[in-house]
Amino acid sequence: MFTQMKKSRSSKPSGGLQAGKTAYEEIVTRQDRKLRTRDSLMDAALTLMSQGRGFGSLSLREITREAGVVPTAFYRHFRDMDELGLALVEGSGLTLRRLLREARKLGVPSKDIIRSSVTIYKSYVEENPRYFLVASRERLTGSPLMRYAIRTEVNHFINEMAQDLRDLRLIPHLSMESLRMICGLVVITMLNAASDILDLPAGQPQAEQELVDNFVRQLTLIFLGAGQWRDPSGPAADAR
């Protein structure tokens, strides 16, 4: 009898574990659920904003209702709405920055870097249209927090691109200050092109090719001008 009772007790999952799961597997499952809920909250905010709503007009209850979770679940993932807004901007920007850095450092001939970067950017915009619809609107008319977050992300792009140009010695005679100025022009051109990419009519490859070619020409013109630019303070300005 004692043996049977002992067996019965030991067969129950200890510590609240689901049957057949180790402690590690249960932790992984909980983390996976937590990530899915976080993604659902971000996706819900993007869905509401893609309907023409500004981020500042959204409420926590609207977002949790759209995500299908209770309002209290929000605070397990974000301290407040501001933190959610920052996560929306940072999440997309981080992935795109990584992709473009890889394009610049894969040993592609310098004359092909612009076109390969344009191709990667275009694909990313098409795969993540809501991020760019939201960013293009929030950058100009959004809340101070969202405008600040987007400016910060733009500066990350500019600084990383300038450093890569320096490392690749593509415009070796320019200081970092001038490289940042040039990269700022590139990033603004990229942001402006996002709406054109999203407005491309489906099933018209010629219009698509013309847009890509025009985008490449714009960036090429910026770098041709950069090649002729001379730092006002001379080469010595590059000591920073």
Secondary structure, DSSP 8 states (H G I E B T S, - for coil): -HHHHHHHHHHS-GGG--TT--HHHHHHHHHHHHHHHHHHHHHHHHHHHTTT--GGG--HHHHHHHHTS-HHHHTTT-SSHHHHHHHHHHHHHHHHHHHHHHHHTS---HHHHHHHHHHHHHHHHHH-HHHHHHHHHHHHHS-HHHHHHHHHHHHHHHHHHHHHHHHHTSSTTS-HHHHHHHHHHHHHHHHHHHHHHHT--TT-HHHHHHHHHHHHHHHHHHHHHHHH---TT-GGGGG-
